[in-house]
Structures are given as C-alpha cells and as structure tokens.
Amino acid sequence: MTSIIEISESVQHYYGQVLQSSNDLKTSACCSIDTMPGYLKILLAGLHPEVLERFYGCGSPLPPALEGKTVLDLGCGTGRDCYLLSKLVGPTGRVIGVDMTPEQLEVALRHREWHAVQFGFANVEFLHGHIENLHTVGIADNSIDVVVSNCVINLSPEKPRVLAEIFRVLKPGGELYFSDVFADRRIPVELRQDPILLGECLGGALYWEDFRRILQDLGCPDVRRAKNNPISIDDPEVFAKIGMVKFESVTVRAFKMALEDRCEDFGQVAVYLGTIDQHPHSFDLDDHHHFETGRPLRVCGNTADMLALSRYGDHFQVLGDKSRHFGLFDCTTGYSGDNNQTSGACC
C-alpha cells in the first residue's frame, strides 16, 4: 500500500518537476477559464506571464464581496489566484497562499514585488507547508473570512484532515468556495496511487457523496454546487486506465454555520439589493438560486441563514424569522414576488 508520504511526494514531484507549463497536462481537468467572469479576465491580463503559464487550476473559485477580507488560498502554486484575490480584497484586505511545492512557490515569491508595483499595494504572503496541517504555518482558529482552493484538495491523501482544517480556521459565518474534480464513483485503490492519474487530478478525485458525508461529519450538512463542467480525457494512455469513470469540475460553496440537514420552510423570503460590485443585476448563490436585484425569492431556512449570517448579509434583505415552521421546504417552487412560481429551492 502506497503511504501518505509517498503520495504526497509523488504529487510534489509531478507539479514541481514534471510539469513545466499548462501545455504538459494530459487532460482538461485543469486550466479551464471558459466560464471565468469578464471582470476576472480583465484582472488576469494584468498578472505576470510566468505566473499564468504555470497555472494548473480547474475553475474560477473566486467569490464576490471580498473587499477588506482575509482570504486563504490552499495549494496556491505560482500564485495566480492569490494575485487576482489581491486586487479583489484591496489594500485593506489580506491574502495568504499555502503550498507544499518549493518550485511553485519560488515563482510566486519571485514576482511578488512586481505585482505590488503593478497594483500599488502589497497584501499577499506565501507560506510553505501542507494544507493538511495549517497549524504548522501559523493559521489560527477562526481567523479567515474565506477559504479558496483551485483543483488541489483532490491531490491530498488526507482529504478529511484538509476539510477539518478549513473549518477550524474559518471564522463563524465564513465561506469555503473552491473548485475541484469529482468522480461519479469511488476510484479503485490501484488507480488512486497511479502517479500520472494523481498529478492529472483524476486518481484522487472524490466521489461526490463521500465528500458530502465528510462535510456532514464536520458539522456542515448543507453544501452547494455553484458551477460544474464535464472533464474530457483525451490522452489515450490515461483513458485506457480510467476511462470508465466520469469526471466533472465542480465549484463548491459551503459556510461555517449551524444549518439543518434538510430544507425546512419558515416562510422566509430573500431580496438581493444589487450592491455587490460586478453583480449589479443579479447574484447566484448556487446553480439553482438566482437572485434578481429587487425581486423577492422564497427560500428555505438554510438559504436564509447563508445569506443573512455571512458577509453577504449586507447585500440582502431577508424577510421573516424561524418562529413559525411550515414543514419541509417545497423544492419544486420558489417565490418571485407575484403569482408566478419559479424554481429556487436548495434541494
């Protein structure tokens, strides 16, 4: 049985020495920016070319409403998302990147001053360490507003420890927002240990239901999908090994707060105020909660809490409380402010 240390060293070797640019990847699991919002693409153009060239993420896990916040990027690599976050949190915010691969961090650190000059402020720090143990790099309990990660958690041989650390360092009401690769089944042991499949973010992909169960054990019973895209396996050698498994890149949103394990109905309604920068007309909480500015939407108790008790609270008006219960939330209908019923439930 391959040990945890051997898997970690295999991943470090793949990203530190085997991959020299995104062109060396064998699948579409990484580097998709087709769904990146336009305002992020504009910011992307202002980053150093070498930082962009050695980016291996699988999505765009950068949520809005970050100004002045402290954001932790797990598996930051050469720092692409950290430098994007630097602009998003602004001069009063703080960005911390953690990575275990010295070759990747060397690129990130080499261009830190370059980005500080470009932006007019410096608010990014990079730490060498393992995301399974954030104590060793000095990340304190309840100290982080938002944790992001871009196609990295699947690389860890100890995913429950990573997720436990995330919820340790998040502040109450804090958000986990990350992109990663998920599988439609549990990957056989021998494939989970294959160096190429590991490095390509396939061998370590979690079965979604197992991921959900891990979060439930950590006190997070309601996790949301924000976006998802299928992953193609175009390399014949890789397909021959693992072509029977379907993979997708999923952007996940979860919060550190007390939530229920079912969608309960308390007669609550949420209204988006249109006050988040770059989102004047609407805000999507997940792949089926689309809040049009000024238009009331009927929501379950969990959704109401996600909006009211997080940093999004300043941007929403949540009407009603939990003093009266109406049973399970009807996940087939939503409330649009008139007699029309629209889809908008969390189930």
N, C-alpha and C positions, 0 to 999 in steps of 0.2 A: 504494500500500500504506500503510495506516494505521500510523504509527510507534508504538513502545513508549510514547513520551512522550504521544502523543495519546490512546492507550487509557487510560493512567493518569489523564490529565486528565479524560477522559470519565467514568470511574468516580468520581473525586473530585467532579465536578460533580453527578453523579446522587445520591450519598449526602450531599453537603454542602448542596445547594440544591433539587434536585427533590423528594426525599423529605423530608417533614416529620414523618411518623409511619408506623407499620407499615400503616396503612389505605391508604396511597398505592401499595402494591405491587400488581402485576397478576397474580401467580401465587402458588401455595402453596409455592414454593421456599424461602421464608423464614418464620420465626416459628412453626413447629410446636413446641408443647410438650406434645403429647398423650402422648408416651412419656417425659416427664420424671419421674424418680423422685419419690415423695411427699415425701421429706425435702428435696429441692431446691425443690419447690413451696412448702414452708413457709418456706425461706430467701428465696425470691423475694418473698414477701409483705412482707418487711422492707426492701426496696430502695426508693429514691426513685422516685415515679411518672414523672418525666420521663425517667429512665434507662430505665425499662421501655418507655415509649411509643415511643422511637426505637431500639428493638432490631430488627435485621434478620437474625438468625441463622437456621439451618436445622436445629437439633437441640439436643442437650444434651451437648456433648462435655466433660464434667467427670468424670474418673475418680475412683475412691476412693483411700484410703490416701495422703492429701496432707498430713497434719499435719506442720508444720515444714519443708516442702519449698519450693523456689523454682520458681515456675510462670511461664511466659511465654505471654501471650495475643496472638497475631498478628491484627491487624485488630480491635482491641478496641472500636472505635466509642465509644459513650457509656458503656461500662464495665460493662454488666450482668454479664457472666461474670466480670470481674475482681472485682466486689464479692461475687459468690457464692463465688469462689475465696478471697477474703479470709477468709471465715468458715471455709472448709474447711481452709486451711493453718494458721489460728490465729495467735496473736500471735508465735509463734516462726518463722513462715514468711514468705515474701515473694512478692508478685505484681507482675509487670511487664506493662503493656499498651502495645502499639505500634500506632499508626495514622497514616495519611497525611492524614486529613481534619480540618482545623482546627475546622470546625463541630461535628463529632462529639466531638472531644477537649475542646472548650470545655464541653460538657455534662458530660462525665466529671469534669473538673477542678473544675467549679463545685460538685459535690456530694460531693467527696472528704472534706471536713471533716464534712459531715452524716453520712456513713456511719461515719467514725471515732468520732463521738459515739455513734451508734446501737450500734456494735459494742463500744466500749470500748477499741479499739486502732487504730493506723494502720499498715498494712503494704502499701499499694498505691502504685505510682508509674506515671505515664503519660508516654510518650515520643513525640514527633512525628518520624516517619520512615517509610521504606519497608521492607517486610518482605523485599524482595529484597536488602537490604544492611544487616544488623543491626550491622555494624562501625560504621556512622555514628552509631548511638545508644549505642555502648559495650557491647554484649553480647559478652562474652568467650568464647573457646573453652571447651568442657567446663564450663560454669558453670550450666546449667539442668537441673533434675530432670525436669520435664515441660513439653512444649510443647503448647498447645491452640490451636485456631482454629475459628471458627464461621462457615462459609459465606463465606470470604474468599479462600482460595487460588485458587479459580476466577476471581476478579476480577483476578488478577495476569497481566500479559502475559509474564512470565518465570517460569513455574512451576518449571522445573528449578533456577533460582537460589534460589527460595524454599526448596525442599526441601533443597538443598545447605546453605543457611544453617542450617536447622533441625538437620541432623545435625552441623554444625560446633559449634553452641552447646550441644547436649545432652551431658550427662555420659555416660561409659560406663555402659550399663545403663539410661539414661534413656528416657523414653517419649514418643512422639508420639501424641496422641489428639485427633482432630479430626473435625468434621462438614463435609461439603461436597456439592455437586451433581455427579453423574457422568452421562455420557451413554452410550447403547448403541452409539454410532458416533462417528466424527470429525466435528466440526461444520464445514461449509463456511466458507471464508475470509470471504466477504461477510457471513455471519451472525455470525461471531466479532467483527466490527467494528461491529455494529449497537449504538448507544448504549443503547437500551431493553433489548435482549436481554442486553447486558453487565451493565447495572445490575440486572436481574432474576435474575442468577446463572445464566443459561442459555447465552448466547453463549460464555462462557469455560469451560464445563464440560468436563472431561477425559473422554475415552474411558478406561474402567477399565483396559484392557490397556496403554494408553500410560502411564498413571500407574504401573502395576506395573513397567513397563520402566524408567521414570525411577528408581524406588527401587532396582531391581536394579543399575543403573549406579552408584548411590551407595553400594553395599555392603549394601543391605537387601533380601535375596532373599525374605523371608517377611513379607508384610503381611496383616493380618487384618481382616475386616469384623466389627464389633461389632453394628451395627444397620443396617437400611435400610428406607426408606419410599418408595413411589412419589410422584411430583410431578404434580399436575394443572395444566393450562394452561387457565384459564377465560376469559381475555381473548381475544375473537375476533381482534383485530389481531395479538396475539402468536402465537396458534395458527396463523393463516394463514401466518406466516413460518416457523415451526419446529415445526409440529405433527407432522411425520413422525418426529421424534426422541423416543425415550422417555427420560425423566429419572428419577433417584431420588436421594434424600438418603441418604448413607451415612456412618455413623460408623466411622472407621478407627483401628486400633491397630497401632503398629509400635514396634520397640525398636532402640536403638543398641547392637548387639552382633553378634558373629560368629555367623551362622546358615548353615545349608546351604540349597541351592536345592530340595531335595526333603525329604519327610518320611521320616527314617530311624529304624529301630527298634533301640533298645538295651535293650529290656526294662524300661524305666523306668515308674514309677507315681507319681502325684502325689495328695496328700491335702490338701484345704483345711481349715485349722484353725478357721475360723469367727471369726477375730479382727479382721476389718476392720469398723470402725464402719458401721452401717446395713446390713451384709451378714452377719448372724449365721448364716443358714441355708444360704446358697449364694453362689457367685461365678461370674460368666460372663466368661471370658477373651475369647470372641468369640461368634459366632452359633451355634456348634456345640460349644463346650467349656463345659459346665455342670458345675461342681464343687459337689456337695452336701457340706455340712460333715461331715467324718469318713469320707466314703465314697471309697475309692481309685478312681482312674481311670487306665487305661493311657494313656500319652502318648508322642508321638514325641520325638526329641532336641531339636528346636527348641522345642516347647512346654515341655519340662522346663527348658530354659535361660531362656525368657521368664519362667517362674515363679521359678526359683532365683536368677538373676543380676540381677534387677531389684529394685525396692523391695518387690515382692510376696513376696520370699524369706522375710521374717519371718512370713508368714501361710500358708506352705505347707511340707509335708514332702515332699521329692522323694526317692524311693527308687530306688537304682541309679545307676550311672555309665555312662560310654561305653567301658568297657574291652572290652566284647563286643558285636559287631554282628550283627544278625539280618536284615539286608537292608532293603528298603523297608518302611515302616510300613504295616500293613494298615488302610486308611482306612475299611473297612466295619464295623469292630468297635471297641469300647472295653472297658475293664475296670471292673467295678463292685464288685469285692471278693468276688463269688461266681461261680456258674456262668452267670449271665445275661450276655449280651453286649449292650452299649448303644452307640449312636453317640457318638463322642467324638474323632474324629481331626481333623487340621488340614487335610486336603485338601478 
